[in-house]
Amino acid sequence: MTAERRAFQAETQSLLRLMIHSLYSNKEIFLRELISNASDACDKLRFLALSQPELRTDSDELAIELIPDAKARTLTLRDNGIGMSRDEVIDNLGTIARSGTRRFMEQLSGDQARDAQLIGQFGVGFYSAFIVAEEVVVRSRRAGSEEAVEWRSRGEGEFEVQTIDKPSRGTEIVLHLREEDAEFAETSRIGFIVRKYSDHIGFPVRLINEQGEADTLNQASAFWMRPKAELKDEDYQAFYQHLSKDFEPALAWTHAKVEGTLEYTTLLYLPQRAPFELWNREQHNGVQLYVKRVFIMDKAAELLPPWLRFVRGLVDTADLPLNVSREILQGNRNVEKIKAALTKRVLDLLEDLASNRAEDYRRFWSTFGAVLKEGIIEDAGQRARIARLLRFASSGSSEPTVSLADYLARMPEGQKAIYFQTADTLAAARSSPHLEGYLKRGYEVLLLTDRIDEWLVSHLTEFEGKPLRSVAQGSGDLEDSIETAEKTQQQAVYAETLTRLGKALGGRIGSARLSTRLTESPACLVADDAGLSRRLEKLFQQSGEKFPVRPPVLEINADHPLVARLKDTADDGGFADLAEILYGQAVLAEGGALEQPGEFVQRLNRLLIEGLGSGSRLILTP
């Protein structure tokens, strides 16, 4: 049959150019990728044969074969797995994994060391063949079909597809190696690479020599079923890279076999970096599920809660049916027990990391901390354990983050609560006027800048008996720092000013009052205890939510010169200008936007000109 010529998808052409120009710093990795794909094909066939036994026979051993030919300078990789149909060959080999093609290419920056780390997340391991091959030929026949197809390309923008005869199912990949990469057709080199990268593959990987004799290169047993005493760190890391397609090593892992009323083996990993789909809650996440060493499901989200979706790994159990489906998993009592046990095991691993490998835990927290915080909201039963793992920036520490336990240990005598400030950025949190009175009295304030923090503090209301309180909400805990007589006198002196402020600012504030939290700034806006925080209101508005907004309270600093001038201003126009300046400064200080910035500037200019004209020193900011 005449070959059909097709063009690669545009993004695939760009990727191939990177591949051919040594995107990988270590060329031998191509073989690991191809063997991993062959192993997946065998796994898929084994699973399908559970419901379609005609696809294979009991004596039909699934295996992977490597056939090097030094004279012809070729390396052939052959498996008897599920195989591909003509359409699947075109879809799978003509495009990068379709779910992430464009986003993958957008991440390529020209930094080859970083670009290489992106490969694998998008199912592009096959294209690594072009690192060493000047031409790649793929012949495949899907199980249960009589039709076979050949795909051929030199990685230069086009590929050919034609129907062929192939006596058996599975896939055969022939690499026509470049002259400088002829070493990959040598049996000793192939054997070394397989033992280094693919010893954990659960199917035999056999090297076929010139005499047609087969030598099994790997242990060909399920990696996770091997005794822990036999496994080294490099073995776990090699299996992690096979499992996750991640080119960075795992940060930590836990491997355990559970026996009793429920029998299962689990191997769970913490990655070092976040996958692209981490924040897509619609995306299926989760660990692989095996039943009696038979691969069942790639991402079994039912085995871990969504707030642990960064965990990679697998579970192999004997207590579920081989034909288990997502529908059966949902609500299954054994699955719920396994899920609870896995959740506990991951938390154990995180606690160990936090206690004994502080630097690694900081790395984990900077990458996945915001996801772990979701557990505070979603899992009341684990809230106390998760709270001990939380880390926040703080006004009272030189460390990037501190734990709540660290905060409690430093609390001065008499402090009533754990204080926090939420803001869009760390710089905005540190410069917030709401902190002033607390810092002056030696109180440490946690600085919360993740969007989820507003919901977190609404669910985590206390820690080890101490309430969590916002420094930007309510009247604060600093009233007792001012003597009653002085407070009463100030209230009397400023009573009329506060009333005039309320009228001058219309419905934009609920009320005005003297502040005990301000020591340097003239004014700030606070939410009352019964309402939402100011930042949470803004987040709801940004998301398009409609709800009644409670006007904030404007607090003014009686010791600030601008506030003193406000009190002494009898002219209603001048008072209105000063009131608007105070309100505008308070809005800007919390990272807000002015409704009428032009008018604000005009008022500010009038006050500056007035101050210059009178020859006095006008102070508008501390």
C-alpha positions in Angstrom: 0.0 0.0 0.0 1.3 3.5 -0.8 2.5 5.4 2.2 0.5 8.4 3.3 2.6 11.5 4.1 1.5 13.8 6.9 2.9 16.8 8.7 3.6 16.9 12.4 1.6 19.2 14.6 3.3 22.6 14.8 4.3 22.2 18.5 5.6 18.7 17.8 7.9 20.0 15.1 9.3 22.5 17.7 9.8 19.8 20.2 11.6 17.5 17.7 14.1 20.3 16.9 14.9 20.5 20.6 15.2 16.8 20.9 17.5 16.4 17.9 19.7 19.2 19.3 20.3 17.3 22.5 17.6 18.5 24.7 18.5 15.7 27.1 21.9 16.1 28.7 22.1 12.3 29.2 21.3 10.6 25.9 20.9 7.1 27.4 17.6 8.1 29.0 15.9 7.5 25.6 15.9 3.8 26.3 14.4 4.2 29.7 11.5 6.1 28.1 10.9 3.6 25.4 11.0 0.6 27.8 8.6 2.5 30.1 6.1 3.0 27.2 6.4 -0.7 26.3 5.7 -1.7 30.0 2.6 0.6 29.9 1.4 -1.2 26.8 1.8 -4.6 28.5 0.0 -3.3 31.6 -2.9 -2.1 29.5 -3.3 -5.4 27.7 -3.2 -7.4 30.9 -6.0 -5.2 32.3 -8.2 -5.4 29.1 -7.8 -9.1 29.1 -9.6 -9.3 32.4 -12.9 -8.5 30.5 -11.8 -9.6 27.1 -9.9 -12.9 27.6 -9.7 -13.6 23.9 -7.0 -10.9 23.6 -4.4 -13.2 25.1 -3.9 -16.8 26.2 -2.8 -18.0 29.6 0.6 -19.1 28.2 1.0 -15.8 26.4 3.9 -14.2 28.4 4.1 -10.4 28.3 7.6 -9.3 27.7 9.9 -6.6 26.2 12.7 -7.5 23.8 15.8 -5.5 22.8 17.6 -6.5 19.5 20.8 -4.5 18.8 22.5 -4.8 15.5 26.0 -3.2 15.5 26.6 -3.8 11.8 23.4 -2.2 10.6 23.6 0.4 13.4 20.1 -0.2 14.6 18.4 -0.9 17.9 14.9 -2.6 17.8 12.6 -2.6 20.8 9.6 -5.0 20.7 6.7 -5.6 23.0 3.6 -7.8 22.8 1.4 -5.4 24.7 -1.8 -3.7 23.6 -0.5 -2.3 20.4 -2.0 0.6 18.4 -4.5 1.0 15.6 -3.8 3.3 12.6 -5.7 6.2 14.2 -3.9 5.7 17.5 -0.6 5.8 15.7 -1.4 9.0 14.0 -2.9 10.6 17.2 -0.2 9.4 19.5 2.9 9.8 17.4 1.9 12.8 15.3 1.2 15.0 18.3 2.5 15.5 21.8 0.1 14.2 24.4 -2.9 16.3 23.5 -3.9 17.4 27.0 -0.9 19.6 27.4 0.7 20.2 24.0 0.4 24.0 23.7 1.1 24.6 27.4 4.2 22.4 27.2 5.6 24.4 24.3 4.8 27.7 26.1 7.1 26.6 28.9 10.1 26.0 26.7 12.3 28.9 27.3 15.6 27.9 25.6 17.1 26.9 28.9 17.9 23.3 28.0 18.6 22.2 31.5 15.2 23.3 32.6 13.4 22.3 29.4 14.6 18.7 29.8 12.8 18.6 33.2 9.5 19.3 31.5 9.7 16.2 29.3 7.6 13.3 30.6 4.8 15.3 32.2 3.2 15.5 28.8 3.7 11.9 27.6 6.5 12.9 25.1 9.0 10.2 26.1 8.7 8.5 22.7 10.2 11.6 21.0 13.4 11.1 23.0 14.2 8.4 20.4 15.2 11.2 18.0 18.1 12.1 20.3 20.1 9.2 19.0 18.2 8.1 15.9 18.3 9.7 12.4 15.2 7.7 11.5 12.6 5.9 13.6 10.3 3.2 12.3 7.3 2.0 14.3 5.3 -1.1 13.4 2.2 -1.8 15.5 -0.9 -4.0 15.6 -3.6 -3.6 18.2 -4.8 -6.6 20.1 -8.0 -8.0 18.6 -7.3 -6.5 15.2 -6.0 -7.9 12.0 -4.7 -4.6 10.6 -1.2 -3.4 11.3 0.4 -0.1 10.5 3.9 1.3 10.0 4.9 4.8 11.0 8.2 6.3 9.7 9.9 9.6 10.3 13.3 11.3 10.3 12.0 14.0 12.7 12.1 16.7 10.1 8.5 17.9 10.1 6.8 15.0 8.4 6.0 11.3 8.9 4.7 8.5 6.7 2.0 6.0 7.6 1.1 2.9 5.7 -0.8 -0.4 6.3 1.5 -3.5 6.5 1.3 -7.2 7.5 2.4 -8.0 11.0 1.9 -11.5 12.3 1.3 -10.7 16.0 0.0 -7.9 18.2 2.2 -5.3 19.9 4.6 -2.7 18.8 8.1 -2.8 17.3 10.3 0.3 17.2 13.4 0.4 15.0 16.0 3.1 15.7 18.4 3.8 12.9 21.1 5.3 15.0 23.3 8.2 14.1 27.0 7.4 13.6 28.0 9.2 16.7 25.5 7.2 18.7 26.5 3.7 17.5 27.3 2.7 21.1 23.6 2.1 21.7 23.7 -0.9 19.3 26.3 -2.6 21.6 25.0 -5.4 23.8 27.2 -4.4 26.8 26.0 -0.8 26.7 22.3 -1.8 26.4 22.6 -4.2 29.3 24.2 -1.5 31.5 21.4 1.0 30.7 18.6 -1.4 31.4 20.0 -2.6 34.7 20.6 1.1 35.7 17.2 2.5 34.8 14.7 -0.3 34.2 15.4 -3.0 36.7 12.1 -2.3 38.4 10.0 -3.0 35.3 7.4 -5.7 36.1 7.8 -7.5 32.8 10.9 -9.3 31.5 13.2 -7.1 29.5 15.3 -9.4 27.3 18.3 -8.8 25.2 18.4 -10.9 22.0 22.0 -11.5 20.8 23.3 -12.3 17.3 22.6 -16.0 17.8 18.9 -15.3 18.8 19.5 -16.2 22.4 17.6 -14.2 25.1 19.1 -12.9 28.2 16.7 -11.4 30.8 18.3 -8.1 32.1 15.9 -7.1 34.9 14.4 -8.8 37.9 11.0 -8.8 36.2 9.0 -8.6 39.4 6.8 -5.9 40.8 9.2 -3.4 42.4 6.9 -2.6 45.3 6.6 -6.2 46.3 10.3 -6.6 46.8 11.6 -6.5 50.4 12.6 -3.1 51.5 16.0 -4.4 52.7 16.9 -5.2 49.1 16.2 -1.7 47.8 18.5 1.2 47.8 17.7 4.9 47.5 18.7 4.9 43.9 16.3 2.0 43.2 13.4 4.0 44.7 14.4 7.1 42.7 14.6 5.1 39.4 11.2 3.6 40.0 9.8 7.1 40.8 11.1 8.4 37.5 9.5 5.5 35.7 6.2 6.0 37.6 5.9 9.8 37.4 7.8 10.6 34.2 9.5 13.2 36.4 13.2 14.1 35.5 13.9 15.3 39.0 14.4 12.9 42.0 11.6 12.5 44.5 11.9 14.6 47.7 10.8 11.7 50.0 8.9 8.4 50.0 7.2 5.8 52.2 7.0 2.1 51.4 4.9 -0.3 53.5 3.1 -3.6 53.4 0.0 -3.9 55.5 -1.4 -7.3 56.5 -4.5 -8.2 58.5 -8.2 -7.7 57.9 -7.1 -5.6 54.9 -4.1 -6.5 52.8 -2.3 -4.0 50.6 1.1 -2.6 49.7 1.7 1.1 49.2 4.6 3.1 47.8 4.0 6.9 48.0 6.3 9.7 46.9 6.6 13.5 47.5 7.7 15.2 44.3 10.1 18.2 44.3 8.1 20.3 41.9 4.5 20.8 41.0 2.9 19.3 37.9 1.1 21.7 35.6 -2.3 20.3 36.5 -1.9 20.8 40.2 -4.4 23.7 40.4 -6.9 22.1 38.1 -9.3 20.4 40.5 -11.3 19.0 37.6 -8.3 17.0 36.5 -8.1 13.4 37.8 -5.3 13.2 40.3 -4.3 10.3 42.5 -2.1 7.3 42.8 -2.0 4.2 40.6 -4.2 1.3 41.6 -3.1 -2.4 41.2 -5.1 -5.4 42.3 -3.0 -8.5 42.9 -0.2 -6.8 40.8 -2.5 -6.2 37.9 -2.7 -2.6 36.8 -6.2 -1.3 37.1 -6.3 2.5 37.1 -3.8 5.2 36.5 -5.1 8.0 38.7 -7.4 6.6 41.4 -8.5 9.8 43.0 -10.6 7.9 45.5 -7.5 6.6 47.3 -6.4 10.0 48.6 -8.2 13.3 49.5 -7.9 16.2 47.0 -5.7 18.1 49.4 -3.0 15.4 48.9 -3.3 15.4 45.1 0.5 16.2 44.8 1.4 12.7 46.1 2.6 10.2 43.5 2.8 6.5 43.9 0.7 3.3 43.9 -1.4 1.0 45.9 -1.6 -2.8 45.3 -4.3 -4.6 47.2 -5.8 -8.1 47.3 -9.1 -6.9 48.8 -10.7 -5.4 45.6 -12.2 -7.2 42.6 -10.0 -7.3 39.4 -12.9 -5.6 37.5 -13.1 -2.7 39.9 -14.2 0.6 38.4 -14.4 4.2 39.6 -18.1 3.6 40.4 -17.3 0.6 42.5 -14.5 2.5 44.3 -16.8 5.3 45.3 -18.3 4.5 48.7 -16.5 1.1 49.0 -15.7 0.5 52.6 -12.3 -1.1 51.9 -11.4 1.9 49.8 -12.4 4.3 52.6 -10.2 2.3 55.0 -7.2 2.4 52.6 -7.8 6.1 52.0 -7.7 6.9 55.7 -4.6 4.8 56.2 -2.8 6.4 53.2 -3.7 9.9 54.5 -2.2 9.1 57.8 0.9 7.7 56.2 1.5 10.8 54.1 1.0 13.0 57.2 3.5 10.8 59.1 6.0 11.3 56.2 5.4 15.1 56.3 5.9 15.3 60.0 9.1 13.3 59.8 10.3 15.6 57.0 9.4 18.7 59.1 11.2 17.4 62.2 14.3 15.8 60.7 14.9 17.5 57.3 13.9 21.1 57.7 15.4 22.3 54.5 13.6 19.7 52.5 10.4 20.5 54.2 10.8 24.2 53.4 11.2 23.1 49.7 8.1 21.0 50.0 6.1 23.9 51.6 7.1 26.5 49.1 5.8 24.2 46.3 2.8 22.4 47.9 1.9 24.4 51.0 -1.1 26.1 49.5 -2.6 22.7 48.5 -2.0 21.2 52.0 -3.9 24.2 53.4 -7.0 22.9 51.7 -7.0 20.1 54.2 -7.8 22.5 57.0 -11.0 23.4 55.2 -12.0 20.0 53.8 -10.9 17.5 56.5 -11.9 18.4 60.1 -10.7 15.1 61.4 -7.1 15.8 60.3 -7.2 19.6 61.1 -5.1 19.4 64.2 -2.3 17.4 62.5 -2.3 19.6 59.4 -2.2 22.8 61.5 1.1 21.6 63.0 2.5 21.3 59.5 1.4 24.9 58.4 4.1 27.5 57.8 3.7 31.2 57.5 5.8 34.3 57.0 6.1 36.3 60.2 6.8 39.8 61.4 8.9 38.4 64.2 11.3 36.0 62.5 14.3 36.2 60.1 13.3 32.7 58.8 11.2 32.6 55.6 8.4 30.8 57.4 7.5 29.7 60.9 5.2 27.1 62.4 2.3 27.9 64.8 4.2 26.0 67.5 7.2 28.3 67.0 4.9 31.3 67.3 3.4 30.1 70.5 6.8 29.5 72.0 7.7 33.1 71.4 4.5 34.7 72.7 5.1 37.3 75.5 3.1 37.0 78.7 -0.2 38.6 78.5 -0.7 38.1 74.7 -4.3 37.0 74.2 -4.2 35.4 70.7 -2.3 34.4 67.6 -2.4 37.5 65.4 -2.4 37.5 61.7 -2.6 39.9 58.7 -3.8 38.8 55.3 -2.7 40.7 52.1 -2.1 40.1 48.4 1.7 40.3 48.8 4.2 39.9 51.5 5.4 43.5 51.0 1.8 44.7 51.4 1.4 42.7 54.6 4.6 43.9 56.1 3.8 47.6 55.4 0.2 47.4 56.6 -0.7 50.0 59.2 -2.8 47.4 61.0 0.4 45.9 62.4 1.7 49.1 64.0 0.2 48.8 67.5 0.9 45.1 67.8 4.5 45.4 66.7 5.1 48.3 69.1 3.9 46.1 72.0 6.2 43.3 70.9 3.5 41.1 69.5 4.4 38.9 66.5 2.0 38.9 63.5 1.8 36.1 61.0 1.6 37.4 57.4 -0.8 35.4 55.2 -0.6 36.0 51.4 -2.1 32.9 49.7 -5.7 33.4 48.4 -6.8 30.3 50.3 -5.6 31.9 53.6 -8.9 33.8 54.1 -10.8 30.5 54.0 -8.2 28.8 56.1 -8.5 31.2 59.1 -12.3 31.0 58.9 -11.9 27.2 59.7 -8.8 27.2 61.8 -10.1 29.4 64.6 -7.7 28.3 67.3 -4.4 26.4 67.8 -3.6 24.6 71.1 -6.1 26.7 73.0 -5.1 30.1 71.5 -7.6 31.8 69.2 -6.5 33.2 65.8 -7.4 36.8 65.3 -7.0 39.2 62.5 -5.2 42.5 63.2 -7.4 44.1 60.5 -10.8 43.1 61.9 -12.8 44.1 65.0 -11.6 46.6 67.6 -8.4 44.7 68.3 -7.0 43.5 71.6 -5.0 46.7 72.4 -7.7 48.8 74.2 -6.2 48.1 77.6 -2.9 49.8 76.6 -4.5 53.2 76.9 -5.5 54.4 80.4 -9.3 54.7 80.8 -9.1 58.4 81.8 -7.0 59.3 78.7 -9.3 57.2 76.5 -12.4 58.9 77.8 -10.8 62.4 77.3 -9.8 61.6 73.7 -13.3 60.3 72.9 -14.8 63.5 74.2 -12.3 65.7 72.2 -12.9 63.8 68.9 -16.6 63.0 69.3 -17.7 65.8 66.9 -14.8 65.0 64.5 -15.9 61.4 64.2 -19.5 62.4 63.5 -18.4 64.8 60.8 -16.2 62.1 59.3 -19.2 59.8 59.0 -21.2 62.5 57.2 -18.3 63.6 54.9 -17.6 60.1 53.7 -21.2 59.2 53.1 -22.1 55.5 52.9 -18.5 54.4 52.2 -17.8 53.8 55.9 -20.1 52.3 58.5 -18.6 54.5 61.3 -15.5 56.2 62.4 -13.6 55.7 65.7 -10.3 56.3 67.4 -7.7 53.6 66.9 -5.6 51.8 69.4 -3.8 49.8 66.7 -2.2 52.8 64.8 1.0 54.4 66.1 2.4 56.0 62.9 -0.2 56.0 60.1 -3.1 58.5 60.3 -5.9 56.1 59.4 -6.9 52.6 58.4 -10.0 50.6 57.4 -11.1 47.6 59.4 -13.9 45.1 59.1 -16.2 44.5 62.1 -16.1 41.2 64.0 -19.4 40.1 62.5 -18.6 40.7 58.9 -16.2 39.3 56.3 -12.7 40.5 56.2 -11.9 43.3 53.7 -9.7 41.0 51.6 -12.3 38.2 51.5 -14.9 40.7 50.3 -12.5 41.7 47.5 -11.9 38.1 46.5 -15.6 37.4 46.3 -16.1 40.5 44.2 -13.2 39.5 41.8 -14.9 36.1 41.3 -18.2 37.8 40.4 -20.0 36.8 43.6 -22.9 39.2 44.6 -23.5 39.7 48.2 -24.3 42.6 50.6 -21.1 44.4 51.5 -20.8 45.9 55.0 -19.1 49.3 54.9 -15.8 49.3 56.8 -15.0 51.1 60.0 -12.5 54.0 59.5 -10.1 54.2 62.4 -8.0 57.4 62.9 -4.9 58.0 65.0 -5.5 60.8 67.5 -1.7 61.3 67.8 -1.1 62.0 64.1 -0.7 65.7 62.9 -3.0 65.2 60.0 -5.8 63.9 62.3 -5.1 66.8 64.7 -5.5 69.3 61.7 -8.7 67.5 60.7 -10.1 68.1 64.2 -9.2 71.8 64.0 -10.6 72.4 60.5 -13.9 74.3 60.8 -14.4 74.9 57.1 -16.6 72.1 55.6 -14.8 72.1 52.3 -11.4 71.8 53.9 -12.7 69.2 56.2 -14.0 67.2 53.3 -10.7 67.4 51.5 -8.8 66.1 54.6 -11.4 63.4 55.2 -11.1 62.1 51.6 -7.3 62.1 51.9 -7.5 60.1 55.1 -9.9 57.6 53.5 -7.9 57.4 50.3 -4.7 56.7 52.2 -6.4 54.0 54.1 -7.6 52.3 50.9 -4.2 52.5 49.3 -2.5 51.2 52.4 -4.5 47.9 52.2 -3.7 47.5 48.5 -7.0 48.8 47.3 -7.8 51.0 44.3 -9.3 54.5 44.5 -12.7 54.9 42.9 -11.8 58.4 41.7 -8.0 58.7 41.7 -8.0 62.0 39.7 -10.2 63.7 42.3 -7.9 62.3 45.1 -4.9 63.9 43.4 -6.6 67.2 43.1 -7.5 67.3 46.8 -4.0 66.3 47.7 -2.6 69.1 45.5 -4.9 71.7 47.1 -3.7 70.7 50.6 0.0 70.8 49.5 -0.5 74.3 48.0 -2.3 75.5 51.1 0.4 74.2 53.3 3.2 75.8 51.2 1.3 79.1 51.0 0.9 79.3 54.8 4.6 78.6 55.3 3.8 75.8 57.6 5.2 72.2 57.4 2.2 70.1 56.3 2.6 66.4 57.2 0.4 64.1 55.2 2.1 60.8 55.9 4.3 59.6 58.8 
